């Protein structure tokens, strides 16, 4: 059995354990208001740490640790970001290769089959299968990096938990995909007007919103109802 890096309760290695109990309520608006300057600072820090590109997965895990603390409204230090970035660099990087590689391949497959479907309508089926796989990797990533940052679990267990949580919390994950996709869509649709938003807030806002949606599920199914 593994222990959380932040909680005293035990975590089963790899298999989500459903429990009953109330989830922690939250007011995203209040949290945003109290942490707006910190979110801007976090966004800038994240972008700087992503500059080599290969460091993006570790930077995402580090950002997840900070936004989880914001959502829990608990005290945190900026050194937590650096600690997570260094301490989980290998695990986060491997997860990034799997998630970004799989998601990227699915995206390319979707574009390819969608183009081919102009000649043969039957190829629309594999195109939408690729789209579904892309969304699977997208939502899994929203769970994987927070678990890497906060839970002492092997990567295999993290990936298994994330995969199961995609289906155990389908309605919440649909909302998550819509919000993350919406923020990303706004950035692309209004580019280059959206550049200030991208630089100052987009990534940290996505991470905080993700924390508000994924952590109740992680606490319920993986951490045994930890508060």
C-alpha positions as CSV (number, residue, x, y, z in Angstrom):
1,X,0.0,0.0,0.0
2,X,1.2,3.5,-0.8
3,X,0.8,6.7,1.2
4,X,-0.2,10.1,-0.2
5,X,2.5,12.8,-0.1
6,X,0.0,15.1,1.6
7,X,-2.6,12.9,3.4
8,X,-2.2,10.3,6.2
9,X,-4.7,7.9,4.7
10,X,-3.6,4.9,2.7
11,X,-4.1,4.6,-1.0
12,X,-4.6,1.2,-2.7
13,X,-2.0,0.7,-5.4
14,X,-3.6,1.0,-8.8
15,X,-7.3,0.3,-8.1
16,X,-9.8,3.0,-7.3
17,X,-11.9,2.2,-4.2
18,X,-15.4,3.8,-4.2
19,X,-16.4,5.3,-0.9
20,X,-19.3,7.3,0.4
21,X,-19.3,10.7,1.9
22,X,-19.7,14.3,1.0
23,X,-17.3,15.9,-1.4
24,X,-15.7,19.2,-0.5
25,X,-17.7,22.1,-1.7
26,X,-16.0,25.0,-3.5
27,X,-16.6,28.4,-4.9
28,X,-14.4,28.8,-8.0
29,X,-15.2,32.5,-8.2
30,X,-14.1,33.1,-4.7
31,X,-10.9,31.1,-5.2
32,X,-10.2,32.9,-8.5
33,X,-10.6,36.3,-6.8
34,X,-8.3,35.4,-3.9
35,X,-5.6,33.9,-6.2
36,X,-5.8,35.9,-9.4
37,X,-2.3,37.4,-8.9
38,X,-0.9,34.1,-7.9
39,X,-2.5,32.5,-11.0
40,X,-0.8,35.1,-13.2
41,X,2.5,34.4,-11.5
42,X,2.0,30.6,-11.8
43,X,1.1,30.9,-15.5
44,X,4.3,32.9,-16.3
45,X,6.3,30.4,-14.2
46,X,4.7,27.5,-16.1
47,X,5.5,29.0,-19.5
48,X,9.1,29.6,-18.6
49,X,9.5,26.0,-17.4
50,X,8.0,24.8,-20.7
51,X,10.5,26.6,-22.9
52,X,12.7,23.6,-23.5
53,X,9.4,21.8,-24.5
54,X,10.6,18.4,-23.1
55,X,10.0,19.8,-19.6
56,X,6.3,20.5,-20.2
57,X,5.0,17.4,-18.5
58,X,7.0,18.0,-15.3
59,X,6.0,21.7,-15.4
60,X,2.3,20.5,-15.7
61,X,2.7,18.2,-12.7
62,X,4.3,21.0,-10.7
63,X,1.5,23.5,-11.7
64,X,-1.1,20.8,-10.7
65,X,0.4,20.7,-7.2
66,X,0.0,24.4,-6.7
67,X,-3.5,24.7,-8.1
68,X,-4.6,21.8,-6.0
69,X,-3.5,23.7,-2.9
70,X,-5.4,26.8,-4.2
71,X,-8.6,24.7,-4.7
72,X,-8.2,23.2,-1.2
73,X,-7.6,26.7,0.0
74,X,-4.5,25.5,1.9
75,X,-1.2,27.2,2.4
76,X,1.5,26.5,-0.2
77,X,5.0,27.7,-1.0
78,X,6.4,28.5,-4.4
79,X,9.2,26.1,-3.5
80,X,6.5,23.3,-3.9
81,X,6.5,24.0,-7.6
82,X,10.3,23.5,-7.9
83,X,10.2,20.5,-5.6
84,X,7.6,18.7,-7.7
85,X,9.2,19.7,-10.9
86,X,12.5,18.1,-9.9
87,X,11.2,15.2,-7.8
88,X,8.6,14.0,-10.3
89,X,10.5,14.9,-13.5
90,X,11.1,11.3,-14.7
91,X,7.6,10.0,-13.9
92,X,5.9,13.1,-15.4
93,X,8.1,13.0,-18.5
94,X,7.3,9.3,-19.2
95,X,3.6,10.0,-18.6
96,X,3.9,13.0,-21.0
97,X,5.4,10.8,-23.7
98,X,2.6,8.3,-23.4
99,X,-0.2,10.8,-23.2
100,X,1.0,13.4,-25.7
101,X,2.2,10.7,-28.0
102,X,-1.0,8.7,-27.9
103,X,-3.2,11.9,-28.1
104,X,-1.1,13.3,-30.9
105,X,-1.3,10.1,-32.9
106,X,-5.1,10.0,-32.4
107,X,-5.4,13.6,-33.6
108,X,-3.3,12.9,-36.7
109,X,-5.5,9.8,-37.3
110,X,-8.7,11.9,-37.0
111,X,-7.4,14.4,-39.5
112,X,-6.2,11.7,-41.9
113,X,-9.4,9.7,-41.9
114,X,-11.7,12.8,-42.0
115,X,-9.9,13.8,-45.2
116,X,-10.1,10.3,-46.7
117,X,-13.8,10.2,-45.8
118,X,-14.5,12.8,-48.5
119,X,-13.9,9.9,-50.9
120,X,-15.3,7.0,-48.8
121,X,-17.9,7.8,-46.2
122,X,-17.1,4.5,-44.4
123,X,-13.9,6.1,-43.2
124,X,-15.8,8.4,-41.0
125,X,-16.1,5.6,-38.4
126,X,-12.3,5.3,-37.8
127,X,-12.1,9.2,-37.8
128,X,-14.5,9.4,-34.9
129,X,-12.8,6.5,-33.1
130,X,-9.6,8.5,-33.3
131,X,-11.5,11.6,-31.9
132,X,-12.8,9.5,-29.0
133,X,-9.3,8.2,-28.3
134,X,-7.9,11.8,-28.4
135,X,-10.5,12.9,-25.8
136,X,-9.6,9.8,-23.7
137,X,-6.0,10.9,-23.5
138,X,-7.0,14.5,-22.9
139,X,-9.1,13.7,-19.9
140,X,-6.7,11.1,-18.5
141,X,-4.0,13.8,-18.5
142,X,-6.2,15.9,-16.3
143,X,-6.0,13.2,-13.7
144,X,-2.5,11.8,-14.3
145,X,-0.5,14.9,-13.6
146,X,-2.3,15.9,-10.3
147,X,-1.9,12.3,-9.1
148,X,1.8,12.3,-10.0
149,X,2.2,15.5,-8.0
150,X,0.3,14.5,-4.9
151,X,0.2,10.7,-4.6
152,X,3.0,8.3,-4.0
153,X,1.9,5.7,-6.6
154,X,3.9,4.0,-9.4
155,X,3.1,5.3,-12.9
156,X,1.3,2.1,-13.9
157,X,-1.2,2.6,-11.0
158,X,-1.6,6.3,-11.8
159,X,-2.4,5.5,-15.5
160,X,-4.8,2.7,-14.5
161,X,-6.6,5.0,-12.0
162,X,-6.9,7.8,-14.5
163,X,-8.3,5.4,-17.2
164,X,-11.0,4.1,-14.8
165,X,-11.8,7.6,-13.5
166,X,-12.6,8.7,-17.1
167,X,-15.6,6.3,-17.1
168,X,-16.5,6.4,-13.4
169,X,-17.0,10.2,-13.6
170,X,-18.2,10.5,-17.2
171,X,-20.6,13.5,-16.6
172,X,-18.0,15.5,-14.7
173,X,-15.3,14.6,-17.3
174,X,-17.6,15.8,-20.1
175,X,-17.9,19.1,-18.4
176,X,-14.1,19.1,-17.9
177,X,-13.5,18.5,-21.6
178,X,-15.9,21.2,-22.6
179,X,-14.2,23.8,-20.3
180,X,-10.7,22.9,-21.3
181,X,-11.6,22.8,-24.9
182,X,-13.5,26.1,-24.6
183,X,-10.6,27.9,-23.1
184,X,-8.2,26.5,-25.7
185,X,-10.7,27.3,-28.5
186,X,-11.0,30.9,-27.3
187,X,-7.2,31.2,-27.4
188,X,-7.1,29.9,-31.0
189,X,-10.1,31.7,-32.4
190,X,-9.1,35.1,-31.1
191,X,-5.4,34.8,-31.8
192,X,-3.4,37.1,-31.8
193,X,-5.8,39.2,-29.6
194,X,-5.7,36.4,-27.1
195,X,-1.9,36.5,-26.6
196,X,-2.1,38.4,-23.3
197,X,-4.6,35.9,-22.0
198,X,-2.4,33.0,-23.0
199,X,0.7,34.5,-21.4
200,X,-1.0,35.7,-18.2
201,X,-3.7,33.2,-17.3
202,X,-4.9,30.5,-19.8
203,X,-2.8,27.5,-18.5
204,X,-3.1,28.2,-14.8
205,X,-6.9,28.8,-15.2
206,X,-7.2,25.5,-16.9
207,X,-5.2,23.8,-14.2
208,X,-7.3,25.4,-11.4
209,X,-10.6,24.5,-13.1
210,X,-9.3,21.0,-13.7
211,X,-8.3,20.7,-10.0
212,X,-11.9,21.7,-8.9
213,X,-13.3,19.0,-11.1
214,X,-10.9,16.1,-10.8
215,X,-9.9,16.2,-7.1
216,X,-13.3,15.3,-5.7
217,X,-13.1,12.1,-7.9
218,X,-9.5,11.4,-6.9
219,X,-10.3,11.8,-3.2
220,X,-13.5,9.7,-3.5
221,X,-12.2,6.8,-5.5
222,X,-8.4,6.8,-5.0
223,X,-7.8,8.3,-1.6
224,X,-10.7,6.8,0.3
225,X,-12.6,10.0,0.9
226,X,-9.7,12.2,2.1
227,X,-10.6,15.7,2.9
